[in-house]
Amino acid sequence: MSVAPSQSLTEHVVAVEAGAHVIGAGWLGSKAAFALADGQLLLTNGSEHARVAAHPGGGILVAVNADKTIVTGGDDGRVVATAADGTTRECGKEPGRWIDALAIGRDGAIAWSAGKVVRALDGKGQLRSFTAPTTAQGLAFMPKGYRLAVAHYNGVTLWFPNTDAKPDVLAWKGSHLSVTVSPDGQYAVTAMQENALHGWRLSDRKDMRMSGYPSKTRSLSWSHDGNWLATSGAEAAIVWPFDKQGPMGRAPRECGVRPVRVARVAFHPRALVLASAYEDGTILLIRLTDASELLVQDATGSPITALAWNDTGRSLAFGDEAGNGGLFTLPS
């Protein structure tokens, strides 16, 4: 059992009134961006706020962020990129459908899915399409090249959008709800409908089953060095080792044990520090080297639904199901 955090950093949090369920969060330079279920984006630096009607009349379902763009997909079937100045650009449209998943790749590439249809738009504006075997529920660009991992029922398909090469299938029975690829491109890991993860070591297609969760895993985050994968879904952040030959036959670490489940995790972009957010609204920073804990936010009663560090790792944006948000800045 973990001990109570020895130090509180709650005075370094600036509250943000998001006003609606926070679907996702990201950073556009010095501004935090909160994607909201009412179709709006809230852009703020903590003192000045602006709202952008990214999906007027609709709701945001998914959001991803990279560099100085946040991309959202809604129940209006639109894919919209928003910049720090609040300007928006429609990147795609799937009339009559919902956008199920999004991914951002290098050089401005964006991918989205609606049902079985997967589309990839490269930085030059070339749009390619692929039909998955079943509904595509998760997308992730590989770190090298222009290749997309698509999670669906019974496995993951690896697709090269710019070639006519036959897609490569990583098979494993069951429903795969999301997918992530390690920073070095050696591993693909999915969160499954059952309370487990499944992974593949891509060099030899070795299967990896990671089980023992009391609930589904909805949030996954790689450490900056790619040696650790943190996950939600238990009464602690479950952190799997991916150094050496991967997690096969090795136990994960359990960090930040509390009597409530972890809802979101986000590794610091430059240090082995994990932000772990819980279903009761508590947020901890956990140093992986010695498991020491610092309190960022005490329990509020609302599950944390979004968690994102900025590029420097100095600030953390978070939001919850009840429409509350916050900006935490590490003390100097």
Salt bridges, closest charged atoms under 4 A:
GLU11 OE2 - HIS12 NE2 3.52
ASP76 OD1 - HIS55 ND1 3.10
ASP76 OD2 - ARG78 NH1 3.52
GLU90 OE1 - ARG78 NE 2.61
GLU94 OE2 - ARG119 NE 2.44
ASP164 OD1 - ARG128 NH2 3.21
ASP168 OD2 - ARG147 NH2 3.96
ASP168 OD2 - ARG205 NH1 3.00
GLU194 OE1 - ARG209 NH2 3.19
ASP204 OD2 - ARG201 NH2 2.62
ASP207 OD1 - HIS198 NE2 2.88
GLU235 OE2 - ARG261 NE 3.12
ASP243 OD1 - ARG250 NH2 2.93
ASP280 OD2 - ARG258 NH2 3.10
ASP290 OD2 - ARG287 NH2 2.59
